Amino acid sequence: MRIIVAHGADESIEGPKGRRKTDVQEVAAVLSKAGHEVSGLAVDGTPDCLRTLAQAQADLVFNLVESFGDDDTKEPHVAAYYDLLGLRYTGSGPRGLTLAMDKALAKKIFSFHGVPTPRWAVVWRGRLDSAQDIEFPVIVKPAREDGSIGIGFDALVGSIKELMERIDQLHAEFDHPVLIEQYIEGREIYMGVLGNQKAEALPAVELDLSHLPKGTPRIAGTEVKWAEGTRAYRGSKILVANLPDDVQETMQRAALTAFHALSLRDYARVDFRLTQDNKIFLIEANPNPYLSSGAEFIKGARASGRTYAQTILEIVQLARARYSATSAAR
């Protein structure tokens, strides 16, 4: 097959807004080794990249694009453009990407389906759009960003004064609402989902934060995920989660419910907090998660018995089967 690996503008820059995306090279290498005709395309937010896409001759786009013109909120627009062009692509469509990106809306959907999620409130330029009874400490973060953007150790606040300062800071930096979320003390657990109608929840993995510097909040912020060389980055590691069978099963059911409720496709990662007494709280769902060989999603896939290459090729097959089923139904 002719496969375009579509990615962001600059995949070599470090940091939360220009993540070093080794998955682009790794995914392309797997596809090439499997005999596919592979080319890369930087979807960088320019008219030229749109024209190139419009002229593309490809059987499939492996979509690794997370923003458009350095604007993460336009990620669903890229998928919509593929649809307008009639290009087939891996991963979630505009609907799923939009629902998952709006964290407050996603929480309403989780609650509707009976999936436990931390209590929350939404603030937009001084207006409280929705609220539940929440107590300090709370996590204060952008309501429409991913990749832990806007979530540093200062995201955990314990007083009204800190809360107002944090809200002002985020409103100055991001042009969208702020999510105030009850902080759940516990373990950071991730669960991959692979498939479509008969999706499979992969074994849970844990971002072990127990070795962070003393006094550091146990949250998966930008320092932990992207600040290479720091004590926070070195003090965390990804490992297969050791969970009781009933907790693993409860988490798998919740992950699959969230996956289908948000109309996600092919693959996703669902993030949880797990309390000391084994209560689960679904934090968010991440369509099209990071696919480097060391990523959380891949760690879970390996725990299920899949190799890295098998996982990447399975995503391709899932996308192809999804489009074939759609064509057959017409």
C-alpha positions in Angstrom: 0.0 0.0 0.0 1.0 3.6 -0.5 0.9 5.1 3.0 1.6 8.7 4.0 2.8 9.2 7.6 1.4 12.6 8.4 3.0 14.4 11.3 3.4 17.9 12.9 5.6 20.7 11.7 8.8 19.9 13.5 9.3 16.5 15.1 12.8 17.3 16.5 11.9 20.1 19.0 11.7 19.2 22.7 9.0 20.5 25.0 5.3 20.3 25.4 4.4 22.4 22.4 6.9 20.8 20.1 7.2 17.3 21.4 10.1 15.2 20.3 8.2 12.7 18.3 10.4 9.7 17.7 7.2 7.8 16.8 7.2 9.3 13.3 10.5 7.6 12.4 9.6 4.4 14.2 6.2 4.0 12.6 7.6 4.8 9.1 10.3 2.2 9.6 7.8 -0.5 10.6 5.6 0.2 7.6 8.5 0.2 5.2 9.8 -3.1 6.5 6.4 -4.6 6.0 6.6 -3.7 2.3 4.5 -0.6 2.1 5.5 2.4 0.0 5.9 5.0 2.7 6.3 8.8 2.5 6.2 11.5 5.2 4.3 14.7 5.2 4.6 17.6 7.6 1.1 19.1 8.2 2.5 22.4 9.4 -0.5 24.7 9.0 0.6 26.3 5.7 -1.5 26.5 2.5 1.3 24.4 0.8 0.7 21.4 3.1 -3.1 21.6 2.4 -2.4 21.6 -1.4 0.0 18.7 -1.0 -2.7 16.7 0.9 -5.3 17.6 -1.8 -3.0 16.1 -4.5 -1.9 13.1 -2.4 -2.1 9.7 -4.0 -2.3 7.3 -1.1 -4.2 4.3 0.0 -4.0 5.3 3.7 -2.8 8.2 5.9 -1.2 7.1 9.1 -2.3 10.2 11.1 0.2 11.4 13.7 -0.8 15.0 13.5 -1.7 16.6 16.9 -2.0 20.3 15.9 -2.3 22.6 12.9 -0.3 25.8 12.8 0.9 25.1 16.4 -2.8 25.1 17.5 -3.7 21.9 19.3 -7.4 22.7 19.2 -7.3 22.4 15.4 -6.4 18.7 15.5 -10.0 17.7 14.7 -9.9 20.0 11.7 -7.1 18.0 10.1 -9.1 14.8 10.3 -12.1 16.7 8.9 -9.9 17.8 6.0 -9.0 14.2 5.3 -12.7 13.4 5.2 -13.4 16.2 2.8 -10.6 14.9 0.5 -11.8 11.3 0.7 -8.5 10.2 2.2 -8.6 7.1 4.4 -6.7 7.5 7.7 -5.9 5.8 11.0 -7.3 6.8 14.3 -10.2 8.8 15.4 -12.3 11.1 13.3 -13.3 14.8 13.9 -16.2 13.8 16.2 -14.1 11.7 18.6 -11.2 14.1 18.6 -13.5 17.0 19.4 -15.3 15.2 22.2 -12.1 14.0 23.8 -10.4 17.3 23.6 -13.2 19.1 25.5 -12.4 17.7 28.9 -15.5 19.1 30.6 -17.8 17.8 27.9 -16.1 14.4 28.0 -16.6 14.3 31.8 -20.3 14.9 31.4 -20.4 12.0 28.9 -18.5 9.7 31.3 -20.9 10.6 34.1 -23.9 9.9 31.9 -22.6 6.4 31.2 -21.9 5.8 34.9 -18.1 6.0 34.7 -16.6 7.6 37.9 -14.7 10.8 37.2 -13.4 13.4 39.6 -15.7 16.3 40.5 -15.1 19.4 38.4 -15.9 23.0 37.6 -15.4 25.0 34.4 -14.4 28.7 34.4 -14.3 30.9 31.3 -13.1 34.5 31.7 -14.7 34.9 35.1 -17.9 33.0 34.3 -18.6 29.7 36.0 -20.1 27.6 33.2 -20.7 24.5 35.3 -19.7 23.3 38.8 -20.0 20.4 41.2 -19.2 20.4 44.9 -15.4 20.1 45.1 -12.9 20.6 47.9 -9.2 21.5 47.9 -6.8 20.4 46.8 -7.7 20.7 43.1 -5.9 20.4 39.8 -6.4 23.5 37.6 -5.6 23.0 33.9 -6.7 24.0 30.4 -10.0 22.5 29.4 -9.0 21.9 25.8 -5.3 20.8 25.6 -3.6 17.5 25.6 -0.1 16.1 26.2 -0.1 17.6 29.7 0.2 21.1 28.1 -0.5 23.7 30.8 -0.1 21.1 33.6 3.0 21.8 35.7 3.5 21.1 39.4 1.9 24.4 40.1 -1.4 23.0 38.7 -2.1 21.5 42.1 -3.6 24.3 44.3 -4.8 24.3 47.9 -6.4 27.7 48.5 -8.8 30.2 47.0 -5.9 32.7 46.5 -3.8 30.1 44.6 -6.9 29.1 42.6 -7.6 32.6 41.4 -4.0 33.2 40.5 -3.8 29.9 38.6 -7.0 30.7 36.7 -5.7 34.1 35.7 -2.4 32.6 34.5 -4.2 30.0 32.3 -6.6 32.5 30.9 -3.7 34.7 29.9 -1.9 31.8 28.2 -4.8 29.8 26.6 -7.8 31.2 24.8 -10.3 28.7 26.2 -11.9 27.6 29.5 -10.1 26.4 32.6 -11.0 23.1 34.2 -10.9 22.8 38.0 -10.8 19.1 38.9 -10.8 17.4 42.3 -7.3 16.0 43.0 -7.4 12.3 43.5 -4.5 11.0 45.7 -3.3 7.7 44.3 -1.6 5.9 41.4 -1.5 7.1 37.7 -2.8 4.3 35.6 -3.1 4.1 31.8 -5.1 1.6 29.8 -4.9 1.3 26.0 -7.8 0.3 23.8 -7.3 -1.3 20.4 -10.0 -2.0 17.9 -13.4 -0.7 16.9 -16.8 -2.4 17.4 -15.1 -5.3 19.1 -12.4 -3.2 20.8 -10.0 -4.8 23.3 -8.8 -3.1 26.5 -5.1 -3.8 26.9 -3.4 -4.6 30.2 -3.0 -1.5 32.5 0.3 0.3 32.8 1.4 2.6 35.5 3.4 5.9 35.5 5.3 5.3 38.7 5.7 8.6 40.4 6.8 7.3 43.8 10.5 8.3 43.2 9.8 12.0 42.5 11.7 14.5 44.7 10.3 14.9 48.2 7.4 17.4 48.3 6.7 17.2 44.6 3.0 16.7 43.7 2.4 13.2 42.3 0.9 14.4 39.0 1.8 13.6 35.4 2.7 17.2 34.4 5.0 18.6 31.8 8.0 18.3 34.0 7.5 14.5 34.3 6.6 13.9 30.7 8.8 16.3 28.7 11.6 17.9 30.8 14.3 15.4 30.0 17.3 15.6 32.3 15.4 16.9 35.3 14.9 15.0 38.6 11.2 14.9 37.9 11.7 13.2 34.5 14.2 10.8 35.9 12.1 10.1 38.9 9.2 8.6 37.0 9.0 5.4 34.9 6.4 3.4 33.0 5.8 -0.2 34.1 3.1 -2.8 33.8 0.6 -2.2 36.6 0.2 -4.7 39.3 -3.5 -4.7 40.0 -6.0 -7.1 41.5 -8.0 -8.9 38.8 -11.3 -7.3 39.8 -9.7 -3.8 39.6 -8.2 -4.5 36.2 -11.6 -5.8 34.9 -13.5 -2.7 36.3 -10.9 -0.5 34.7 -11.2 -2.3 31.3 -15.0 -1.9 31.3 -14.7 1.8 32.1 -12.0 2.2 29.4 -14.2 0.5 26.7 -17.3 2.5 27.8 -15.3 5.8 27.4 -13.9 4.7 24.1 -17.3 4.0 22.5 -19.1 6.9 24.2 -16.6 9.4 22.7 -16.8 7.7 19.3 -13.1 6.9 19.3 -11.6 4.6 16.6 -8.8 2.2 16.1 -6.7 3.0 19.2 -6.7 5.2 22.2 -5.4 5.5 25.8 -7.6 6.1 28.8 -6.1 7.7 31.9 -7.2 6.8 35.4 -6.3 7.6 39.0 -6.5 4.7 41.5 -6.9 5.4 45.2 -5.3 3.4 48.0 -8.6 1.5 48.5 -8.8 0.6 44.8 -11.5 3.1 43.7 -11.0 4.1 40.1 -11.5 7.6 38.6 -11.4 8.2 34.9 -9.4 11.4 34.2 -9.5 11.6 30.4 -9.4 9.7 27.1 -6.7 10.3 24.6 -7.4 9.4 20.9 -4.3 8.8 18.7 -1.9 8.6 21.7 1.9 8.7 21.3 3.2 5.6 19.5 7.0 5.5 20.2 8.4 2.2 21.1 8.6 3.4 24.8 5.2 4.9 25.0 2.5 3.9 27.6 0.2 2.6 24.9 2.9 0.4 23.4 3.9 -0.8 26.9 0.3 -2.1 27.3 0.3 -3.7 23.9 3.5 -5.5 24.7 2.0 -6.8 27.9 -0.8 -8.3 25.8 1.7 -10.3 23.8 2.1 -8.0 20.8 5.4 -6.7 19.5 5.8 -3.0 18.5 5.6 -3.9 14.8 2.5 -6.0 15.3 0.8 -3.2 17.1 1.5 -0.6 14.4 0.4 -3.0 11.6 -2.7 -3.9 13.5 -3.7 -0.2 13.6 -3.3 -0.1 9.8 -5.5 -3.2 9.5 -8.1 -1.8 11.8 -8.4 1.3 9.7 -8.6 -0.6 6.5 -11.3 -2.9 7.9 -13.3 0.0 9.2 -13.3 1.7 5.7 -14.1 -1.6 4.0 -17.1 -2.2 6.3 -18.3 1.3 5.7 -18.1 0.8 1.9 -19.9 -2.6 2.1 -22.7 -1.0 4.1 -23.5 1.5 1.4 
